[in-house]
Amino acid sequence: MQFHLPWREPLWVTPGGGLEEGEDAADAVVRELYEETGLRIDAAGQPIWNRALEFRWKEQIILQHETYFWVRTERFEPEAVAMQAGDEIDYFLGYRWWPISTLPDRDDDFAPKTIGGLIRTLLRDGAPEAPHEIPV
């Protein structure tokens, strides 16, 4: 998904978001995938990566902890089913399916910046036994 935040150029990000009360990361994956892409899954896949970053959002400093999950799906047409008006949807620009060969090994226009190399390693080596930290 591509977002345009007022303080930077457009950024390509994976679907995701904050935990709601009583949710764990696996529950949030199921909900967020549906809300942001329309994809319904019964359960999250295997957690593969963790990432922590700090950034400014409006007047707050946010410390964000992310868990990435391995979810395989057939190709589908994404649709912003329930993005929150006034928050995500105001910055949302669109979707794009990226051929793996076109994903850069490192690019500041992606989050995480090293998504291309990470995905190619994942496809070559398979999912790790336990999630590991990845760079911002």
N, CA, C and O atoms as CSV, one atom per row, in Angstrom:
chain,resi,resn,atom,element,x,y,z
A,1,MET,N,N,0.851,-1.156,0.000
A,1,MET,CA,C,0.000,0.000,0.000
A,1,MET,C,C,0.902,1.227,0.000
A,1,MET,O,O,1.992,1.214,0.573
A,2,GLN,N,N,0.441,2.263,-0.638
A,2,GLN,CA,C,1.230,3.490,-0.660
A,2,GLN,C,C,0.518,4.572,0.144
A,2,GLN,O,O,-0.686,4.789,0.010
A,3,PHE,N,N,1.301,5.240,0.981
A,3,PHE,CA,C,0.797,6.337,1.795
A,3,PHE,C,C,1.616,7.586,1.509
A,3,PHE,O,O,2.811,7.500,1.223
A,4,HIS,N,N,0.975,8.742,1.586
A,4,HIS,CA,C,1.684,10.007,1.465
A,4,HIS,C,C,1.459,10.789,2.746
A,4,HIS,O,O,0.369,11.300,3.005
A,5,LEU,N,N,2.501,10.868,3.526
A,5,LEU,CA,C,2.448,11.609,4.777
A,5,LEU,C,C,2.936,13.031,4.506
A,5,LEU,O,O,3.812,13.225,3.663
A,6,PRO,N,N,2.393,14.017,5.196
A,6,PRO,CA,C,2.712,15.417,4.881
A,6,PRO,C,C,4.198,15.761,4.961
A,6,PRO,O,O,4.637,16.699,4.296
A,7,TRP,N,N,4.970,15.044,5.740
A,7,TRP,CA,C,6.364,15.420,5.959
A,7,TRP,C,C,7.350,14.617,5.115
A,7,TRP,O,O,8.559,14.774,5.286
A,8,ARG,N,N,6.871,13.755,4.203
A,8,ARG,CA,C,7.802,12.976,3.390
A,8,ARG,C,C,7.158,12.590,2.067
A,8,ARG,O,O,5.959,12.776,1.857
A,9,GLU,N,N,7.979,12.052,1.188
A,9,GLU,CA,C,7.481,11.542,-0.093
A,9,GLU,C,C,6.629,10.299,0.144
A,9,GLU,O,O,6.682,9.720,1.229
A,10,PRO,N,N,5.840,9.874,-0.850
A,10,PRO,CA,C,5.038,8.655,-0.680
A,10,PRO,C,C,5.901,7.457,-0.258
A,10,PRO,O,O,7.067,7.344,-0.637
A,11,LEU,N,N,5.301,6.586,0.524
A,11,LEU,CA,C,5.988,5.447,1.128
A,11,LEU,C,C,5.168,4.184,0.883
A,11,LEU,O,O,3.958,4.179,1.105
A,12,TRP,N,N,5.814,3.122,0.430
A,12,TRP,CA,C,5.163,1.825,0.256
A,12,TRP,C,C,5.301,1.047,1.555
A,12,TRP,O,O,6.404,0.886,2.077
A,13,VAL,N,N,4.179,0.567,2.073
A,13,VAL,CA,C,4.174,-0.163,3.347
A,13,VAL,C,C,3.365,-1.439,3.204
A,13,VAL,O,O,2.539,-1.572,2.301
A,14,THR,N,N,3.614,-2.370,4.103
A,14,THR,CA,C,2.811,-3.578,4.171
A,14,THR,C,C,1.548,-3.269,4.976
A,14,THR,O,O,1.550,-2.330,5.772
A,15,PRO,N,N,0.476,-4.033,4.792
A,15,PRO,CA,C,-0.710,-3.830,5.626
A,15,PRO,C,C,-0.370,-4.046,7.101
A,15,PRO,O,O,0.491,-4.861,7.433
A,16,GLY,N,N,-1.043,-3.320,7.968
A,16,GLY,CA,C,-0.806,-3.505,9.396
A,16,GLY,C,C,-1.371,-2.350,10.183
A,16,GLY,O,O,-1.930,-1.405,9.626
A,17,GLY,N,N,-1.217,-2.442,11.477
A,17,GLY,CA,C,-1.711,-1.378,12.334
A,17,GLY,C,C,-1.627,-1.757,13.787
A,17,GLY,O,O,-1.077,-2.800,14.140
A,18,GLY,N,N,-2.165,-0.921,14.613
A,18,GLY,CA,C,-2.095,-1.120,16.054
A,18,GLY,C,C,-3.005,-2.218,16.567
A,18,GLY,O,O,-3.968,-2.623,15.915
A,19,LEU,N,N,-2.665,-2.684,17.757
A,19,LEU,CA,C,-3.482,-3.691,18.434
A,19,LEU,C,C,-4.683,-3.024,19.075
A,19,LEU,O,O,-4.567,-1.947,19.659
A,20,GLU,N,N,-5.822,-3.659,18.967
A,20,GLU,CA,C,-7.001,-3.206,19.696
A,20,GLU,C,C,-7.026,-3.899,21.049
A,20,GLU,O,O,-6.342,-4.902,21.253
A,21,GLU,N,N,-7.810,-3.365,21.965
A,21,GLU,CA,C,-7.858,-3.926,23.310
A,21,GLU,C,C,-8.197,-5.418,23.253
A,21,GLU,O,O,-9.147,-5.830,22.588
A,22,GLY,N,N,-7.390,-6.224,23.972
A,22,GLY,CA,C,-7.608,-7.668,24.046
A,22,GLY,C,C,-7.021,-8.449,22.884
A,22,GLY,O,O,-7.102,-9.677,22.868
A,23,GLU,N,N,-6.427,-7.762,21.906
A,23,GLU,CA,C,-5.864,-8.427,20.735
A,23,GLU,C,C,-4.398,-8.749,20.945
A,23,GLU,O,O,-3.688,-8.029,21.647
A,24,ASP,N,N,-3.945,-9.840,20.329
A,24,ASP,CA,C,-2.514,-10.067,20.202
A,24,ASP,C,C,-2.152,-9.826,18.733
A,24,ASP,O,O,-3.030,-9.549,17.916
A,25,ALA,N,N,-0.873,-9.928,18.398
A,25,ALA,CA,C,-0.426,-9.613,17.035
A,25,ALA,C,C,-1.087,-10.515,15.998
A,25,ALA,O,O,-1.429,-10.049,14.911
A,26,ALA,N,N,-1.274,-11.796,16.311
A,26,ALA,CA,C,-1.897,-12.722,15.361
A,26,ALA,C,C,-3.347,-12.335,15.083
A,26,ALA,O,O,-3.799,-12.407,13.940
A,27,ASP,N,N,-4.076,-11.928,16.114
A,27,ASP,CA,C,-5.462,-11.475,15.918
A,27,ASP,C,C,-5.490,-10.203,15.068
A,27,ASP,O,O,-6.348,-10.046,14.199
A,28,ALA,N,N,-4.546,-9.301,15.328
A,28,ALA,CA,C,-4.505,-8.034,14.599
A,28,ALA,C,C,-4.237,-8.262,13.113
A,28,ALA,O,O,-4.777,-7.542,12.273
A,29,VAL,N,N,-3.410,-9.254,12.779
A,29,VAL,CA,C,-3.128,-9.551,11.370
A,29,VAL,C,C,-4.414,-9.905,10.634
A,29,VAL,O,O,-4.675,-9.390,9.546
A,30,VAL,N,N,-5.204,-10.771,11.218
A,30,VAL,CA,C,-6.463,-11.186,10.593
A,30,VAL,C,C,-7.358,-9.970,10.366
A,30,VAL,O,O,-7.901,-9.793,9.276
A,31,ARG,N,N,-7.513,-9.133,11.390
A,31,ARG,CA,C,-8.372,-7.953,11.289
A,31,ARG,C,C,-7.813,-6.927,10.306
A,31,ARG,O,O,-8.537,-6.446,9.435
A,32,GLU,N,N,-6.532,-6.590,10.439
A,32,GLU,CA,C,-5.933,-5.545,9.605
A,32,GLU,C,C,-5.903,-5.937,8.123
A,32,GLU,O,O,-6.145,-5.093,7.260
A,33,LEU,N,N,-5.611,-7.198,7.820
A,33,LEU,CA,C,-5.630,-7.613,6.416
A,33,LEU,C,C,-7.008,-7.392,5.808
A,33,LEU,O,O,-7.127,-6.939,4.669
A,34,TYR,N,N,-8.041,-7.712,6.568
A,34,TYR,CA,C,-9.388,-7.496,6.050
A,34,TYR,C,C,-9.681,-5.998,5.907
A,34,TYR,O,O,-10.149,-5.555,4.859
A,35,GLU,N,N,-9.409,-5.225,6.954
A,35,GLU,CA,C,-9.725,-3.797,6.919
A,35,GLU,C,C,-8.990,-3.065,5.791
A,35,GLU,O,O,-9.569,-2.220,5.108
A,36,GLU,N,N,-7.708,-3.399,5.605
A,36,GLU,CA,C,-6.880,-2.627,4.682
A,36,GLU,C,C,-6.818,-3.194,3.276
A,36,GLU,O,O,-6.476,-2.467,2.343
A,37,THR,N,N,-7.141,-4.481,3.091
A,37,THR,CA,C,-7.036,-5.081,1.755
A,37,THR,C,C,-8.277,-5.857,1.333
A,37,THR,O,O,-8.405,-6.215,0.162
A,38,GLY,N,N,-9.194,-6.123,2.260
A,38,GLY,CA,C,-10.358,-6.940,1.947
A,38,GLY,C,C,-10.087,-8.430,2.001
A,38,GLY,O,O,-11.001,-9.226,1.789
A,39,LEU,N,N,-8.841,-8.832,2.281
A,39,LEU,CA,C,-8.480,-10.250,2.333
A,39,LEU,C,C,-8.943,-10.855,3.654
A,39,LEU,O,O,-8.598,-10.366,4.730
A,40,ARG,N,N,-9.720,-11.912,3.558
A,40,ARG,CA,C,-10.163,-12.640,4.759
A,40,ARG,C,C,-9.304,-13.890,4.919
A,40,ARG,O,O,-9.188,-14.701,4.001
A,41,ILE,N,N,-8.707,-14.031,6.095
A,41,ILE,CA,C,-7.968,-15.244,6.440
A,41,ILE,C,C,-8.500,-15.742,7.777
A,41,ILE,O,O,-9.000,-14.962,8.587
A,42,ASP,N,N,-8.388,-17.044,7.998
A,42,ASP,CA,C,-8.874,-17.621,9.251
A,42,ASP,C,C,-7.899,-17.412,10.401
A,42,ASP,O,O,-8.303,-17.225,11.548
A,43,ALA,N,N,-6.617,-17.446,10.079
A,43,ALA,CA,C,-5.597,-17.327,11.121
A,43,ALA,C,C,-4.335,-16.733,10.512
A,43,ALA,O,O,-4.081,-16.869,9.315
A,44,ALA,N,N,-3.561,-16.081,11.345
A,44,ALA,CA,C,-2.281,-15.518,10.897
A,44,ALA,C,C,-1.329,-16.653,10.570
A,44,ALA,O,O,-1.430,-17.743,11.132
A,45,GLY,N,N,-0.422,-16.394,9.676
A,45,GLY,CA,C,0.625,-17.357,9.386
A,45,GLY,C,C,1.680,-17.313,10.481
A,45,GLY,O,O,1.422,-16.879,11.604
A,46,GLN,N,N,2.843,-17.759,10.135
A,46,GLN,CA,C,3.953,-17.815,11.084
A,46,GLN,C,C,4.602,-16.439,11.232
A,46,GLN,O,O,4.849,-15.773,10.227
A,47,PRO,N,N,4.889,-15.992,12.472
A,47,PRO,CA,C,5.636,-14.734,12.624
A,47,PRO,C,C,7.069,-14.931,12.136
A,47,PRO,O,O,7.721,-15.916,12.481
A,48,ILE,N,N,7.553,-13.984,11.329
A,48,ILE,CA,C,8.878,-14.148,10.732
A,48,ILE,C,C,9.858,-13.043,11.090
A,48,ILE,O,O,11.056,-13.299,11.207
A,49,TRP,N,N,9.374,-11.821,11.267
A,49,TRP,CA,C,10.252,-10.685,11.541
A,49,TRP,C,C,9.662,-9.815,12.628
A,49,TRP,O,O,8.448,-9.775,12.825
A,50,ASN,N,N,10.541,-9.115,13.334
A,50,ASN,CA,C,10.168,-8.061,14.281
A,50,ASN,C,C,10.938,-6.815,13.897
A,50,ASN,O,O,12.038,-6.888,13.350
A,51,ARG,N,N,10.344,-5.679,14.189
A,51,ARG,CA,C,10.994,-4.411,13.885
A,51,ARG,C,C,10.503,-3.386,14.893
A,51,ARG,O,O,9.323,-3.373,15.243
A,52,ALA,N,N,11.393,-2.536,15.359
A,52,ALA,CA,C,11.020,-1.453,16.275
A,52,ALA,C,C,11.525,-0.145,15.688
A,52,ALA,O,O,12.646,-0.068,15.184
A,53,LEU,N,N,10.685,0.884,15.759
A,53,LEU,CA,C,11.092,2.187,15.263
A,53,LEU,C,C,10.371,3.278,16.026
A,53,LEU,O,O,9.315,3.065,16.621
A,54,GLU,N,N,10.971,4.442,15.991
A,54,GLU,CA,C,10.398,5.619,16.640
A,54,GLU,C,C,10.197,6.685,15.570
A,54,GLU,O,O,11.078,6.918,14.742
A,55,PHE,N,N,9.035,7.330,15.590
A,55,PHE,CA,C,8.764,8.382,14.619
A,55,PHE,C,C,7.769,9.382,15.203
A,55,PHE,O,O,7.086,9.114,16.192
A,56,ARG,N,N,7.715,10.535,14.557
A,56,ARG,CA,C,6.776,11.573,14.972
A,56,ARG,C,C,5.511,11.420,14.144
A,56,ARG,O,O,5.573,11.292,12.921
A,57,TRP,N,N,4.365,11.432,14.810
A,57,TRP,CA,C,3.061,11.417,14.145
A,57,TRP,C,C,2.275,12.586,14.714
A,57,TRP,O,O,1.859,12.577,15.873
A,58,LYS,N,N,2.083,13.590,13.873
A,58,LYS,CA,C,1.421,14.823,14.285
A,58,LYS,C,C,2.191,15.409,15.465
A,58,LYS,O,O,3.337,15.820,15.280
A,59,GLU,N,N,1.619,15.469,16.668
A,59,GLU,CA,C,2.285,16.078,17.819
A,59,GLU,C,C,2.878,15.052,18.778
A,59,GLU,O,O,3.312,15.419,19.870
A,60,GLN,N,N,2.907,13.784,18.401
A,60,GLN,CA,C,3.376,12.731,19.307
A,60,GLN,C,C,4.615,12.040,18.756
A,60,GLN,O,O,4.823,11.972,17.545
A,61,ILE,N,N,5.433,11.529,19.672
A,61,ILE,CA,C,6.507,10.620,19.308
A,61,ILE,C,C,5.962,9.216,19.541
A,61,ILE,O,O,5.506,8.896,20.638
A,62,ILE,N,N,6.010,8.383,18.511
A,62,ILE,CA,C,5.471,7.029,18.572
A,62,ILE,C,C,6.626,6.034,18.600
A,62,ILE,O,O,7.530,6.108,17.768
A,63,LEU,N,N,6.600,5.105,19.553
A,63,LEU,CA,C,7.514,3.970,19.564
A,63,LEU,C,C,6.692,2.781,19.097
A,63,LEU,O,O,5.792,2.318,19.797
A,64,GLN,N,N,7.007,2.303,17.928
A,64,GLN,CA,C,6.202,1.258,17.292
A,64,GLN,C,C,6.973,-0.060,17.272
A,64,GLN,O,O,8.139,-0.107,16.880
A,65,HIS,N,N,6.307,-1.118,17.696
A,65,HIS,CA,C,6.858,-2.479,17.638
A,65,HIS,C,C,6.029,-3.246,16.629
A,65,HIS,O,O,4.806,-3.310,16.756
A,66,GLU,N,N,6.674,-3.831,15.627
A,66,GLU,CA,C,5.971,-4.530,14.565
A,66,GLU,C,C,6.358,-5.999,14.538
A,66,GLU,O,O,7.510,-6.357,14.782
A,67,THR,N,N,5.383,-6.841,14.238
A,67,THR,CA,C,5.608,-8.259,13.984
A,67,THR,C,C,5.071,-8.549,12.597
A,67,THR,O,O,3.914,-8.249,12.302
A,68,TYR,N,N,5.898,-9.129,11.745
A,68,TYR,CA,C,5.507,-9.486,10.386
A,68,TYR,C,C,5.200,-10.979,10.350
A,68,TYR,O,O,5.897,-11.788,10.963
A,69,PHE,N,N,4.147,-11.324,9.620
A,69,PHE,CA,C,3.710,-12.713,9.517
A,69,PHE,C,C,3.800,-13.185,8.075
A,69,PHE,O,O,3.641,-12.401,7.139
A,70,TRP,N,N,4.055,-14.471,7.911
A,70,TRP,CA,C,4.112,-15.126,6.606
A,70,TRP,C,C,2.693,-15.569,6.272
A,70,TRP,O,O,2.163,-16.491,6.892
A,71,VAL,N,N,2.081,-14.914,5.293
A,71,VAL,CA,C,0.717,-15.241,4.871
A,71,VAL,C,C,0.749,-15.456,3.361
A,71,VAL,O,O,1.049,-14.530,2.607
A,72,ARG,N,N,0.444,-16.659,2.923
A,72,ARG,CA,C,0.378,-16.941,1.485
A,72,ARG,C,C,-1.069,-16.827,1.037
A,72,ARG,O,O,-1.987,-17.257,1.735
A,73,THR,N,N,-1.259,-16.241,-0.142
A,73,THR,CA,C,-2.595,-16.082,-0.692
A,73,THR,C,C,-2.525,-16.095,-2.205
A,73,THR,O,O,-1.475,-15.840,-2.795
A,74,GLU,N,N,-3.619,-16.385,-2.808
A,74,GLU,CA,C,-3.740,-16.210,-4.251
A,74,GLU,C,C,-3.837,-14.719,-4.529
A,74,GLU,O,O,-4.190,-13.935,-3.649
A,75,ARG,N,N,-3.524,-14.341,-5.744
A,75,ARG,CA,C,-3.662,-12.936,-6.123
A,75,ARG,C,C,-5.134,-12.529,-6.015
A,75,ARG,O,O,-6.027,-13.308,-6.347
A,76,PHE,N,N,-5.373,-11.318,-5.554
A,76,PHE,CA,C,-6.725,-10.777,-5.424
A,76,PHE,C,C,-6.644,-9.275,-5.643
A,76,PHE,O,O,-5.554,-8.702,-5.643
A,77,GLU,N,N,-7.773,-8.646,-5.824
A,77,GLU,CA,C,-7.808,-7.195,-5.992
A,77,GLU,C,C,-8.035,-6.550,-4.621
A,77,GLU,O,O,-9.129,-6.654,-4.066
A,78,PRO,N,N,-7.020,-5.889,-4.074
A,78,PRO,CA,C,-7.173,-5.261,-2.762
A,78,PRO,C,C,-8.221,-4.155,-2.770
A,78,PRO,O,O,-8.436,-3.476,-3.774
A,79,GLU,N,N,-8.857,-4.000,-1.631
A,79,GLU,CA,C,-9.873,-2.975,-1.456
A,79,GLU,C,C,-9.832,-2.494,-0.008
A,79,GLU,O,O,-9.823,-3.305,0.917
A,80,ALA,N,N,-9.808,-1.195,0.186
A,80,ALA,CA,C,-9.797,-0.626,1.537
A,80,ALA,C,C,-11.191,-0.763,2.130
A,80,ALA,O,O,-11.997,0.165,2.057
A,81,VAL,N,N,-11.472,-1.911,2.713
A,81,VAL,CA,C,-12.806,-2.229,3.213
A,81,VAL,C,C,-13.197,-1.352,4.391
A,81,VAL,O,O,-14.313,-0.834,4.437
A,82,ALA,N,N,-12.294,-1.181,5.335
A,82,ALA,CA,C,-12.670,-0.482,6.565
A,82,ALA,C,C,-11.537,0.355,7.127
A,82,ALA,O,O,-11.376,0.435,8.345
A,83,MET,N,N,-10.741,0.983,6.257
A,83,MET,CA,C,-9.718,1.893,6.786
A,83,MET,C,C,-10.411,3.005,7.533
A,83,MET,O,O,-11.473,3.475,7.127
A,84,GLN,N,N,-9.806,3.420,8.621
A,84,GLN,CA,C,-10.423,4.428,9.478
A,84,GLN,C,C,-10.414,5.798,8.809
A,84,GLN,O,O,-9.353,6.328,8.480
A,85,ALA,N,N,-11.575,6.355,8.615
A,85,ALA,CA,C,-11.678,7.698,8.047
A,85,ALA,C,C,-10.998,8.685,8.978
A,85,ALA,O,O,-11.066,8.546,10.199
A,86,GLY,N,N,-10.347,9.674,8.403
A,86,GLY,CA,C,-9.709,10.700,9.208
A,86,GLY,C,C,-8.349,10.296,9.729
A,86,GLY,O,O,-7.672,11.108,10.360
A,87,ASP,N,N,-7.929,9.073,9.486
A,87,ASP,CA,C,-6.616,8.621,9.932
A,87,ASP,C,C,-5.909,8.030,8.718
A,87,ASP,O,O,-5.346,8.771,7.911
A,88,GLU,N,N,-5.931,6.731,8.580
A,88,GLU,CA,C,-5.230,6.081,7.471
A,88,GLU,C,C,-5.737,6.535,6.107
A,88,GLU,O,O,-4.942,6.860,5.224
A,89,ILE,N,N,-7.028,6.558,5.935
A,89,ILE,CA,C,-7.593,6.795,4.613
A,89,ILE,C,C,-7.217,8.174,4.067
A,89,ILE,O,O,-7.160,8.352,2.850
A,90,ASP,N,N,-6.962,9.151,4.938
A,90,ASP,CA,C,-6.573,10.476,4.480
A,90,ASP,C,C,-5.203,10.477,3.800
A,90,ASP,O,O,-4.917,11.358,2.989
A,91,TYR,N,N,-4.363,9.508,4.121
A,91,TYR,CA,C,-3.005,9.452,3.586
A,91,TYR,C,C,-2.812,8.336,2.568
A,91,TYR,O,O,-1.759,8.247,1.938
A,92,PHE,N,N,-3.815,7.491,2.404
A,92,PHE,CA,C,-3.740,6.334,1.527
A,92,PHE,C,C,-3.779,6.758,0.064
A,92,PHE,O,O,-4.646,7.533,-0.339
A,93,LEU,N,N,-2.827,6.243,-0.741
A,93,LEU,CA,C,-2.792,6.568,-2.166
A,93,LEU,C,C,-3.213,5.403,-3.051
A,93,LEU,O,O,-3.807,5.624,-4.106
A,94,GLY,N,N,-2.922,4.168,-2.650
A,94,GLY,CA,C,-3.307,3.055,-3.506
A,94,GLY,C,C,-2.520,1.792,-3.238
A,94,GLY,O,O,-1.691,1.714,-2.331
A,95,TYR,N,N,-2.815,0.810,-4.062
A,95,TYR,CA,C,-2.192,-0.514,-3.967
A,95,TYR,C,C,-1.370,-0.785,-5.211
A,95,TYR,O,O,-1.579,-0.181,-6.263
A,96,ARG,N,N,-0.443,-1.693,-5.069
A,96,ARG,CA,C,0.304,-2.189,-6.225
A,96,ARG,C,C,0.834,-3.569,-5.887
A,96,ARG,O,O,1.370,-3.784,-4.800
A,97,TRP,N,N,0.689,-4.503,-6.811
A,97,TRP,CA,C,1.352,-5.793,-6.694
A,97,TRP,C,C,2.753,-5.613,-7.265
A,97,TRP,O,O,2.913,-5.155,-8.396
A,98,TRP,N,N,3.760,-5.971,-6.487
A,98,TRP,CA,C,5.148,-5.810,-6.918
A,98,TRP,C,C,5.721,-7.156,-7.334
A,98,TRP,O,O,5.756,-8.078,-6.518
A,99,PRO,N,N,6.175,-7.302,-8.587
A,99,PRO,CA,C,6.922,-8.516,-8.931
A,99,PRO,C,C,8.170,-8.560,-8.043
A,99,PRO,O,O,8.839,-7.544,-7.853
A,100,ILE,N,N,8.472,-9.722,-7.512
A,100,ILE,CA,C,9.598,-9.840,-6.573
A,100,ILE,C,C,10.887,-9.315,-7.186
A,100,ILE,O,O,11.696,-8.690,-6.500
A,101,SER,N,N,11.077,-9.566,-8.469
A,101,SER,CA,C,12.319,-9.134,-9.119
A,101,SER,C,C,12.457,-7.617,-9.169
A,101,SER,O,O,13.564,-7.114,-9.360
A,102,THR,N,N,11.366,-6.878,-9.003
A,102,THR,CA,C,11.440,-5.414,-9.079
A,102,THR,C,C,11.567,-4.750,-7.710
A,102,THR,O,O,11.786,-3.542,-7.626
A,103,LEU,N,N,11.431,-5.531,-6.639
A,103,LEU,CA,C,11.577,-4.944,-5.303
A,103,LEU,C,C,13.050,-4.654,-5.035
A,103,LEU,O,O,13.890,-5.543,-5.174
A,104,PRO,N,N,13.365,-3.437,-4.658
A,104,PRO,CA,C,14.774,-3.097,-4.410
A,104,PRO,C,C,15.293,-3.750,-3.127
A,104,PRO,O,O,14.534,-3.993,-2.190
A,105,ASP,N,N,16.601,-4.028,-3.102
A,105,ASP,CA,C,17.201,-4.575,-1.879
A,105,ASP,C,C,17.132,-3.561,-0.753
A,105,ASP,O,O,16.957,-3.924,0.410
A,106,ARG,N,N,17.273,-2.282,-1.102
A,106,ARG,CA,C,17.175,-1.212,-0.109
A,106,ARG,C,C,16.649,0.034,-0.801
A,106,ARG,O,O,17.152,0.434,-1.851
A,107,ASP,N,N,15.631,0.644,-0.203
A,107,ASP,CA,C,15.052,1.845,-0.795
A,107,ASP,C,C,14.282,2.586,0.294
A,107,ASP,O,O,13.454,1.995,0.987
A,108,ASP,N,N,14.556,3.874,0.441
A,108,ASP,CA,C,13.892,4.683,1.462
A,108,ASP,C,C,12.405,4.878,1.200
A,108,ASP,O,O,11.691,5.372,2.072
A,109,ASP,N,N,11.922,4.504,0.020
A,109,ASP,CA,C,10.503,4.637,-0.307
A,109,ASP,C,C,9.692,3.419,0.129
A,109,ASP,O,O,8.498,3.336,-0.159
A,110,PHE,N,N,10.329,2.474,0.820
A,110,PHE,CA,C,9.667,1.270,1.312
A,110,PHE,C,C,9.833,1.160,2.820
A,110,PHE,O,O,10.814,1.647,3.383
A,111,ALA,N,N,8.876,0.523,3.463
A,111,ALA,CA,C,8.984,0.231,4.894
A,111,ALA,C,C,8.588,-1.235,5.098
A,111,ALA,O,O,7.438,-1.604,4.859
A,112,PRO,N,N,9.526,-2.063,5.536
A,112,PRO,CA,C,10.924,-1.735,5.819
A,112,PRO,C,C,11.727,-1.439,4.545
A,112,PRO,O,O,11.370,-1.869,3.448
A,113,LYS,N,N,12.811,-0.696,4.726
A,113,LYS,CA,C,13.630,-0.248,3.600
A,113,LYS,C,C,14.257,-1.405,2.835
A,113,LYS,O,O,14.535,-1.276,1.643
A,114,THR,N,N,14.483,-2.531,3.501
A,114,THR,CA,C,15.157,-3.681,2.892
A,114,THR,C,C,14.177,-4.792,2.500
A,114,THR,O,O,14.563,-5.960,2.456
A,115,ILE,N,N,12.928,-4.450,2.218
A,115,ILE,CA,C,11.884,-5.450,1.983
A,115,ILE,C,C,12.217,-6.399,0.829
A,115,ILE,O,O,11.923,-7.590,0.922
A,116,GLY,N,N,12.817,-5.910,-0.244
A,116,GLY,CA,C,13.142,-6.770,-1.384
A,116,GLY,C,C,14.079,-7.894,-1.001
A,116,GLY,O,O,13.805,-9.060,-1.286
A,117,GLY,N,N,15.178,-7.555,-0.360
A,117,GLY,CA,C,16.141,-8.578,0.070
A,117,GLY,C,C,15.548,-9.523,1.105
A,117,GLY,O,O,15.805,-10.727,1.079
A,118,LEU,N,N,14.754,-8.970,2.011
A,118,LEU,CA,C,14.115,-9.805,3.034
A,118,LEU,C,C,13.186,-10.842,2.403
A,118,LEU,O,O,13.205,-12.011,2.788
A,119,ILE,N,N,12.382,-10.416,1.443
A,119,ILE,CA,C,11.447,-11.344,0.800
A,119,ILE,C,C,12.190,-12.382,-0.028
A,119,ILE,O,O,11.832,-13.559,-0.001
A,120,ARG,N,N,13.216,-11.970,-0.764
A,120,ARG,CA,C,13.971,-12.949,-1.553
A,120,ARG,C,C,14.639,-13.986,-0.649
A,120,ARG,O,O,14.673,-15.168,-0.991
A,121,THR,N,N,15.168,-13.560,0.495
A,121,THR,CA,C,15.759,-14.502,1.457
A,121,THR,C,C,14.690,-15.441,2.011
A,121,THR,O,O,14.928,-16.642,2.140
A,122,LEU,N,N,13.542,-14.915,2.331
A,122,LEU,CA,C,12.446,-15.724,2.849
A,122,LEU,C,C,12.024,-16.783,1.833
A,122,LEU,O,O,11.816,-17.941,2.195
A,123,LEU,N,N,11.899,-16.400,0.581
A,123,LEU,CA,C,11.496,-17.352,-0.455
A,123,LEU,C,C,12.581,-18.397,-0.725
A,123,LEU,O,O,12.274,-19.552,-1.019
A,124,ARG,N,N,13.833,-17.994,-0.626
A,124,ARG,CA,C,14.947,-18.923,-0.851
A,124,ARG,C,C,15.124,-19.892,0.313
A,124,ARG,O,O,15.301,-21.092,0.106
A,125,ASP,N,N,15.075,-19.361,1.555
A,125,ASP,CA,C,15.422,-20.165,2.730
A,125,ASP,C,C,14.215,-20.677,3.512
A,125,ASP,O,O,14.358,-21.559,4.359
A,126,GLY,N,N,13.038,-20.139,3.240
A,126,GLY,CA,C,11.857,-20.498,4.012
A,126,GLY,C,C,11.759,-19.656,5.272
A,126,GLY,O,O,12.645,-18.861,5.585
A,127,ALA,N,N,10.668,-19.849,5.978
A,127,ALA,CA,C,10.420,-19.074,7.193
A,127,ALA,C,C,11.390,-19.481,8.296
A,127,ALA,O,O,11.698,-20.665,8.439
A,128,PRO,N,N,11.871,-18.525,9.073
A,128,PRO,CA,C,12.755,-18.861,10.199
A,128,PRO,C,C,11.968,-19.586,11.291
A,128,PRO,O,O,10.746,-19.460,11.376
A,129,GLU,N,N,12.677,-20.341,12.119
A,129,GLU,CA,C,12.018,-21.050,13.224
A,129,GLU,C,C,11.388,-20.088,14.208
A,129,GLU,O,O,10.339,-20.379,14.782
A,130,ALA,N,N,12.014,-18.954,14.403
A,130,ALA,CA,C,11.492,-17.929,15.307
A,130,ALA,C,C,11.686,-16.576,14.622
A,130,ALA,O,O,12.634,-16.413,13.853
A,131,PRO,N,N,10.813,-15.606,14.883
A,131,PRO,CA,C,10.994,-14.305,14.245
A,131,PRO,C,C,12.312,-13.655,14.648
A,131,PRO,O,O,12.775,-13.820,15.777
A,132,HIS,N,N,12.908,-12.922,13.726
A,132,HIS,CA,C,14.155,-12.218,14.033
A,132,HIS,C,C,14.010,-10.742,13.709
A,132,HIS,O,O,13.156,-10.339,12.919
A,133,GLU,N,N,14.877,-9.937,14.346
A,133,GLU,CA,C,14.834,-8.487,14.172
A,133,GLU,C,C,15.315,-8.125,12.763
A,133,GLU,O,O,16.283,-8.691,12.255
A,134,ILE,N,N,14.621,-7.176,12.153
A,134,ILE,CA,C,15.029,-6.659,10.858
A,134,ILE,C,C,15.278,-5.164,10.998
A,134,ILE,O,O,14.753,-4.522,11.907
A,135,PRO,N,N,16.090,-4.608,10.083
A,135,PRO,CA,C,16.365,-3.164,10.175
A,135,PRO,C,C,15.147,-2.345,9.785
A,135,PRO,O,O,14.245,-2.823,9.098
A,136,VAL,N,N,15.143,-1.104,10.237
A,136,VAL,CA,C,14.069,-0.175,9.902
A,136,VAL,C,C,14.115,0.078,8.410
A,136,VAL,O,O,13.299,0.837,7.886
